[in-house]
Amino acid sequence: MAKPTVRRRFTAAEANRTLPLVRRIVADLLNYGRELHKLSRRPDQPGARERSGELDALIRDLLQELARIGCTYKDWGFEYGLVDFPGEIGGESVLLCWRSDEPAVVWYHTADGGFAGRRPIPDELLD
């Protein structure tokens, strides 16, 4: 029988400790994703099909790397590099939310609240 998957929960401090690695992964995702979008607008360009396949594989590998860390990439337009870290605040399951242009993980939202429902992580939980 398969072992059930245990989903890691991050504190804000733990999420922030992963940021150096997560930043590098997200920077690559944004670069590859943007290149893939450009190629999709010019599919007749020589080598576009092969490069698109390479980019798809690279993106999949990076997404798997984020999954191994325990977080999830959420920006399929490859504009902002949104990443969610499962966490808990006040006994409620939440997603600690980071965007690639932010210096640290300082926001969270509920699973159904999304980016638009972001709230600041309480100061006492950021230490």
Summary of the structure (lengths in Angstrom):
residues: 127
radius of gyration: 16.5
end to end distance: 40.7
largest distance: 54.9
contacts: 331
relative contact order: 0.17
helix: 46%
strand: 19%
